[in-house]
Amino acid sequence: MTNFVTKESLFELQSITNPILAPNEQQALFIRTQINEKENNYNAHLFHIELESGEITQWTYGNERVSSPAWSPNGKKVAFLAKRGDKQQLYILNSRGGEAEEVTTLPNGVNSFLWSPCGEKVWITTSVKKGLAITDEEEKDDKKFPKAYVVDKMKYKADSIGLLPQERYAQIALVDVVSKEITAFTDEPYSHSLQGISHDGKTLVMAVNRVDNTDDVFRTPLYLVDVETKVETLLIDEDGYYGDTAFSFDDRYIAFGGADLTFKSATHGHVYIYDTQTKATQKLTEMFDAPVGDYAVGDTQQAASAPTVMWTENNDLYFQISTEGDVRLYYATLEGALYPASPEQEHVYGYAIFKNGNRALMTVSNPTFPGELFDFDITTGERKQLTHFNAAFLENTTLSSPEAIVYTAQDGLTVHGWMMKPANYVEGEKYPLIVEVHGGPHTLYANTFFHEIQLLAAQGYGVLYVNPRGSHGYSQSFVDAVRGDYGGGDYRDIMDGVDYALANYDWIDESRLGLTGGSYGGFMTNWAVGHTNRFKAAVTQRSISNWISFNGVSDIGYYFAEWQMLADMNNVEKLWHHSPLKYAANVETPLLILHSERDFRCPIEQAEQFYITLKRMGKEVGFVRFPESDHNLSRTGIPSLRVERLAQITGWFDKYL
């Protein structure tokens, strides 16, 4: 007899991410991340696999997290980042074995790196205080004599970081692998980032914004830089987000990802191609009405990253697209042909393409499969599972399989979602239903494993989760439809989903409906309990309750509120209209408020306002604060607090449902 999912299942789940092919295409690397329950943290280690034999070898050990593995051009060495002291540094490991060697000991560590095609040097970025050389030791802060922080910009703090270091800039440097000598490449008082390098090693792609006040300039121009002369050629200089470039094998074309600000943060991501011969840039995916990239939400994969785009030796391309609940691998030609290359009903959250374009390594998940590494024949559709780290969990655990649903909203819009039965479902019995609302709002629920949803099903609840307007993975008009209308069409989409579920699933007990969500989902939870009494219990997490104060306290508030509400502090009436706090007197649903104390994205004052107001009004409300935690508690937070968070959620629903 198998077990049901528990809060502690988090300690069993293993995250398999970041597949990286060796230059000879006969071996690969990947990262396995799991929770270290004793140390109450995460361990991420580098693993090696021989593709023909399937032999897997662990290459790094210890209580640490490695990231960003990359083969040297000849495949004889592997570089990665790890924090084995105070700062994250660059390490290099011989592929024949042995201990990893620390290559840098920089005062502020290494942020990112790229191998030089010569294989003898590595490009890095590191933070440097204004006026200091890259290798200079900065003055240590003395806790006995703290210094005042003088704020002179709007962008002065960030979630997961806190107050941003002042007068410190990311600079590019070149490290000699053998001598470890570091040579500065940039030194201007602006932050620089590495975006790519040509196969011949002659051209670096660099991003830098040379505007002194960057508070209201959402652009970082990309430049092609001649490595020898440092002469720059502008690649793109437009409002929006562009980067992660990849050169074609012949170095003629440069592919990169990007999104302009036509619809602000709701704008679809696209693939762009720059022709170094004609100097022309084309938006390759312009006619495809779905976003390039992985916008799926989940709580299982740790630090998963994938290339924005990869080339084949025939100058064709591959990239991810989020579409109708899937994240799929797509194939494209320079002429604009675009085809899906991986199946439906799954989440491809990492990939590496073989040079001939006929084969890929992919890390794949679905709602009942946490994710593993596969060898995928793109031409035949056949795949071979290469890792089985979650096999014991799957063998010993009963999971619930969601059913995809499609329904029509009140205004005729088509909405997609899923209905998950309780894991202990018995025909003829009645069960409570919990509605989950994702964050963003420009993300999507997907065909991927979600521990929290499986836990609720294991506790005896049905779970409804949908992608209301504003979600990514659908048309540009669909994702943009929420802006300026928070609590309007998006709220009706969710409630229409509830009505659809009640009409089509007779096992739901209509008198026992619950609601929960985080971030935007927390906003929607707050909004819903102020506009309906249909829910008998609700849990709001890392939420927004007051758009007026959010404007000034969030690390992104000064622009995000304007982008999403289509109103600023000159129109406080509209900001207040969309604020759940305005409707606090209407709340009759027992509400539990969960919030992290170091959440700079949706600061805890949002929770404090809502709690005190409801408590003063005599409402049934609870408030739980999580110390040492930021906006990402549910996904990457301190493990013991992740378990406590889940206990609070299930405990509240057990009490009222």
N, C-alpha and C positions, 0 to 999 in steps of 0.2 A: 504493500500500500504506500502510495506516495504522499508527500506533504503538500500543504498549501503554501503559497507565498507568505512570508512574514516580513516584518520590519528588518529583521536581522538577515534576510536574504541578501541585503546589500553587501554583506561580507563574503558571500559566496560568488557573487557575480564578478566576472572578469571582463575587462574591456580590451578588445583587440583592435588596434588602430594603426594608421600611418604605414601602409605597405610601401616599401622602397625597393625597386629592382636594381640588381647589380648591373654594371656595364656589360658583363658577359651574358646576362639574362638567364643564368643558370642558378642563381641564388637570390635571396631577397632578405630584407630586414622588416621587422614590425615591432611595435611596442605593446606590451601587455601591462595594463594597470589594474591594481586591485587594492582594496582597503587593507591597511595594516591595523587590525583591531587593537593590538597591544599598544602601539604607538599613537593610535587615534589620528592617523594621517593616510596618505596614499603613497604607494610605491609603484613607480613606472620603470620597467626594465626593457632593455634591448634584447630581442631574440633574432636568431639567424635560422634560415631554412634553406636546405638544398631542394630545389624544385623537383628534380627527377626522383630522388629517393624519398622525399618528404621528411628527411631527418631534421629535427628542430633542436637547436642548442641555445641555451640562455647565455647571453654575453655580458650582462651587467648584473650586479647583486647589491644588497645592502638596503638600508633605509633611506632611499633617495628617489627622485623622479628625474629621468632623462627625457630629453625632447629633441626634436628636429634632427633625426639621424640623416646622414648623407654620405654616400659612397664617394671616394676619391675618383677622379676620371679613369684611372687604370684599375680600379676595383681592389687595390691592395690595402687600402685603409678606409676607416669609417670615422667621420667626425660627428660629434653630438654635443649638446649643451647639458650641463648638470650643475647643481648647486651642492658642492661637497664642503663648502666653507660658508663664509658670509655672503658671497656673491655667486651668481651663475657664471660659469666660465666655459671655455671651449676645451673639449677633450678629443683626443685622437686615439683610435684603437687599431692595431694591426689586424687585418682580417685573418691572419694565420693563427692568431691567439695572443695571449699575454694580457698584461694590465693596460688599462687606458692611461694615457699620459696627459697631464694637464698642460695645455699649450699656452694659456693666458692666465695671468694673475692680476687683472686690471682692477683698479680701485672700485669701479662701478660695474664690473662684470661685463658680459657680452650679451647683447640683445638679440642679435641674429647673425647669420653668416652665410657665405656662398664659397664653394670651392673655386679657385682659379683653375681653368682648364689645363694649366701646366702641371697641376697636382702637387706643386711644391709650395704653394702659398694659399692662404685663405683670406677672403674679404670678410670683415666683421663690422658691426656697428656697436658703439659703446657710448654711454652718456658721459659728458665732460662739462665741468663747470666753466663758465665764461672766464677766459684769461689763463686757463690751465692747459698744459699739454696732456695728451691722452694718458700718458703713464704717470702723471703727477698724482700724488696722494692728496685727497681733499681733507680739509680740516674736519676733524671728528666733532660731532655734536656732543656737548657736555650736558648730561641730564641735570646736573646740579645748577647749571646756568642756562636755562632754555632761552631761545631767542624768539622775539616777536615775528609773526608772519605777516608781511605787508602785502596786502592784496591790491593789485593794480589791473587785473584782467577779469573778465567774466568767467573764462575757462581756467579756474585755479584749483579745481579738485576733480577727482574721478573715482567712481566706484571701484572697489578692490585695491585702490592705491591710497586714497586719502588726499591730503594736500599735495599738490604737485611740486616737485623740486623747482626752486626758482633759479633762473639764469643757468640752466643746465640744458645742454643740447646734445642730440644724438649725432655722432660723427662717424665717418667711414674711415677705416684703416686697413692696412694689408699686413698679414702676419706670415712670417717665414716659418714653415712647419719644422724645419730642422734647428735653426738658430733661435727661434722664438722671437726674433727681432720684430718690432712693431713699427710700421711707418704710417704716419697720418696721411690721409688722402684729402680730407676736407677739414676746414678749421673756421668757417664762417659762423657767426652767432645765430644759426638757424638749425633746426633738426633735419637730419638727412636719413634716408632709409634705402636699403638695398632692395632692388626690385627684380634684378635679373642680370645675366651676363651671357655674351655671345659664345658660341662654341670655339671660336678662334681666340678668345680671351682678350680681344682688342677693344670691346665695347661694353661698358657697364651701363645698366639702367638705374637711375637714381631718382628718388622723389625728394623734393625740397620746396618749401614755401618760403620765399624771401620777403614776405610781408611782415612788418614788425608787429602789428596788432592783428592777430589771427582770430579774434573773437567771433567775427561775423563773416569770415572768408572761408567757406567750405570748399576749398580746393587745394590740392597739392600737385603742382605740375610735375610731369615725368620728363626726364631728360636722358638722352643718349650721350654718354660721356666717353670720349677717347681716353683710354687708360694711360697712354703715353703723354699726350699733350694737355689733357684735361679740358679740351675744347668741347663745349656742350651743344647739342642739337635738340631743340624742343620736340618732344614726342606728342604731348597733349597738355593743354592748359585751359581747362574748363571747370566750371563749378560742378562738384560731384566727387565721386570716389573712384579712383583708377589705380591699378597696380597689378602685382604678381605676374610679371611678364615672362614669356617663354619664347625663345628664338627657335625658328624652324631649323632642321638639321643642316640646311645649306646657308643659314644665317641671313637669308633674304627677307624673311617675314618675321614680325614680332607680334605675337598674340598677347592680349591682356584683358583682364576683366574690368568692368566699370559700370557705373550708374550715374546719370546726370541728376539734376535736382528738379526736373520738370514736375514731379509729384512728391518732392522732398524725400523723406525716408520711405515712402511707398513706391518709389520708382523701381521698376524691374531692372535687375542686373543683366548685362549683355556681354558678349565676347566681341572685342575689337581686333582688327588686323591692320598693322602698319606695314607697308611695302617700302623697304629701304631704297629700292631703285626708283620708284615713281614718286615717293614721298607722300603717297595718298593713304588715308585711313578709312576703312569701311567698318560699319557696325554689322558684323556677320549675322547676328541673330535678330536683326531689326524686325523682320516679318513674323517672328515667332512670339506669340503672346503668352509667355510664361517666363519666370525668372531663371536665369542661369545661376547655379549655386545650390547649396544645401541650406534650406531654411527650416528644417524639421526641428521640433522641440522634443526633448527626451531627458532622461535622468540616469542613463546607463553608460553610454560611451563617454570616456574621459579624454579631454584634450584631443579629440579627433580633428584632423585637418586633412585636406585634400588639395591637390593642385587646382588652380582655377581652370587651367587648360593644359592639355598635353598634345604634342605633335607626333605624327608618324613620319617615317623616313620618306614617304610619298607626299608629304605636305598636306595630309588630312589631319583632322583634329578631333579630340574627345574632351568632353566636359560634363559636369552634372547639371541637371535641370530638375527643379521642384515642380511637380505637376500632379494635381488632383490627388494629393495624399501619398504620392510616391516621390522618391528622389532617385532618378534614373540616370544612367550613363547614356549620353547622346554622341552620335558621330556626325561630323560635318565636313564638307569640302570647301575650298576657297571660293567655289562658284556659288555657294549658298545652299547647297543641298543639306538637309538636316533629317536624321533618322534616329529613332531610339535604338540603343545597342544592348540594353539590359531589360529584363522582364518587368512586368507590372507587379504590384502588391508587395513591394519591398523598399528598403532604404539602403542605397549604396552610399556609405559615408566615408569611403576611402578607396582610392584606385591607383594603379600604375599600369601604363600601357606598354606592351612590347613594341619594338620599333616597326615591325611590319604591319601593325594595326589590327592583327587578327586575334589577338589574345590579350587578356588583362588579368592582373591580380586585383581582387576587390574584397573589401570588408563589407559584409552585408548583414542586415538585421531585418526582422519582421516582427509583428506583434507577439509571437510566441517563441521568438528566437533572439537571444541577446546580441548575437553578432559573432562571426568568425571570419577567417581568411579563406578565400576561394581562388582557385585557378579557373578562369572562365574562357572558354573558346567562343569568341564573339561570332564567328562564322556559322557554327553549328548550334550554339546555345547550350552546349554541354558544359558542365562545371564539376570540379572536384574540390571537396572540402579539405583544406590543408591543416587546419587547427581544430582542436576539440576541447578547448579549455573550459567550456561551459557544459560539457557533456554530462557530468555528474549532477549538476543542478537540474538540467532538463530531465534526466532520468528519474530523479527523486522528487520532482515537483509537479503538481497539477496546475496547469495554466488554463486561463479562459481565452477562447478565441473570439475576437470581435467580429461582428457582422457589419459590412459596409452598408450605409443607408444614403439615399438621395431623396430630398423632398423640395417642395416649392414654397418659398417664403410668401408672405402676404402680398408683396408687390411683384411677384412673378419670378424673382431671382432663384436660381437653382443653388441649393446648399448641400454640401457633402459632409458626411460624418460617419461615426461608428457607434454601434450598440454592443456592449459587452454584458453577457449574462453573469450572474454570480457563479463562482467556481463550483459551488456545491448545489447547483440548480437541480431542482426536482420538479418534474412536470406536475402542474396543478397547484403548486404553491405560489404564494404572493411574496414579493420582495420589494424592499425600498430601492429607490434609484437616486444616484448621485450624478449631478451634471458637473463636468470639469470644463473650465474655460482657459485656453492657453494665453500666454503673455504676448508681448509684441507692441501692437497687435499684428505687425507684419511678419508673422511666423506661420507655421502650420502644424497641426497634428498630422502624423504620417503613419504609414505602415511600418512602424518600428517598435521595438520593445520599450515599454514604459513601466518601470517597477511600481510606481505609485498607483497607476491604474490597475495593475494586476493585484496589488495589495488590497485595494478596495473590493475588487471582485472576490478575493479570497476571504474577506471579512463578511461576505454574504450580501453585498450590494451589487445591483446592476449599475453600470456606468455608461452614461451618454457623453460623448465628446464630439464636437462638430467644428467645422471651419467656417465661422460667420464671415460676412463681408468685412474686408480689412485683412483677411488672411492671405498669405502668399500661396503660390502654387496654382493660381487661377489667372484670369485676365487682368490686364492693367486697370481696367475700369472697376473690377471687383475689389482689388486690393486698395484702390484709392477711395472707395465708396464710404469708408468709415470717417475720413477726415472731415472735421467740421460737424459731425453728426454722432459723436459718441453717445451711446445710450438711446439712439434712434433705431435705424435699420439693423444695426448689429445686435441690439437687445432683442428686437422682434425675431431675428433669425434664430436666436437661441431658444426663445420661448416657443417659436413655431416648431423647433426640433423636439421640445418637450411634448407638445401636442401630438406630433407625429408618432413619437414613441408610445404615448398612452393609447393612441388609436390602433397601433399595430402590434403591441406586445401586451397580452392580457395578464402576464405575470407581474406587472408593475403595480405596486400599491400606491395609488395616487395620493393617499393621505400621508405618505412618507417619502417626500422628495427632499433631496439635499443639494447644495450648490457650493462649489469651491473653485478657486483659481488664484493665480499669482501675477503680480505686475499689472498688465492690462486686464488679465483675468481677475485680479483683485479689485481693480476699478469696477469691472462688470458685476462682480459679486456685491460690492457696496451699492452699486446703482440698482441692481435687481431687488435687493431687500427693501429699498426705498420706494419701489414701484409695484411690487406684488407681494402678496402673502401666501403664495402657493408653496413656497419652500418652508419646511418645518425646522430646518437647521441650515446654517451656512458657516463656512470658514473662509475668511479673506486673508490673503497672504501678500506681503510686500506691495501694498496697494497704494492707490491714489484716492484721496477723498476730497481734496480741495485744489482745483487748478490755479487758483489765485496765488496761494502760498507756494505751490509746487514750482511756479514760474521762477521763484527766487532761491529755493533751497536745493533743488535737484542739480546734479552736476551737468545735466543737459536741459534743465528746465527753461532757460532763457530763450532757447530756440525750439525745443521739442513741443512746448505748449503752443507756440504760434503755429508750428507746422501741423499739429494734430487738431487743434481747436479752430484754426483759421481766425484766431483772435489774439490780441496781446493785452497789456495792461491799460490800453486806451479803451478797451471794451470789456471791462470787468463783469458787465451784466451777462455776456455770453459765457465767460469763464465760470461764473457762478452758476449759470443755468445747467452746465454740464458737470457740476461738482456734486458728488453723492452726499456731501455734508449738508447741502441745502435741504435734502429730503429726509434728514435724520428723524424728524418727528413722525414720519410715516412708518418707520421700521418696527415690525412686530415679530420678525424672525429672530430666534436666538442666534447670535453672531459671535464667533470666536475670531479674534484678530491676532494674526501671527506676523511678527516683524523682526528683522535683524537690526541690531543697534548700529552697525557700521554700514548700513545701506545708504550709499550716496546717490543712487539712481532714483529710488523712491524713498526719501529720508523718513526716519521713524516718526518725525513730527506729524506726518500724514496719518499714521495710526493713532498717535496720541490725541490729535484733535477729534478723530471719530470716536475713540473710546470714551474720552471724557464727556463729550456731548451726549452720547448714548447713555452713559452711566448716570449723568445728571438728570436725564429725562426718565430714568427709571426703567430703561430697557434691559433685556436679558443679554448681557454682553460679557465676554471674557477677553483678556489681553495677555499674550505671552511674548516676552522679549528674548531674543537670542544674542548673547554676548559674542564678541570677537567674530561676527558674521556679517557678510555683505549681501548684495542683491542675489547672489548665486547660491545661497545656502542649500536649496533643494537639489542642486546638481553637483556642486563641487565643494560644498561646505564641510566644516569639521564633522567627521563621521558620526560621533556620538550625538551631535546636535541634529544631524539629519534623521537619526533614529528617533530622537525626542520629538522632532517636528511631526513625523508620521504618527507617533503615539498620540500627540495632541489632536491631530486631525481625526484619527479613527476613534479616539475617546469621546470627542464632541459629538460625532455622528452616532456612536453607540448610545450615548446618553439621550439624544433627542429623537432618533429615528428607530 
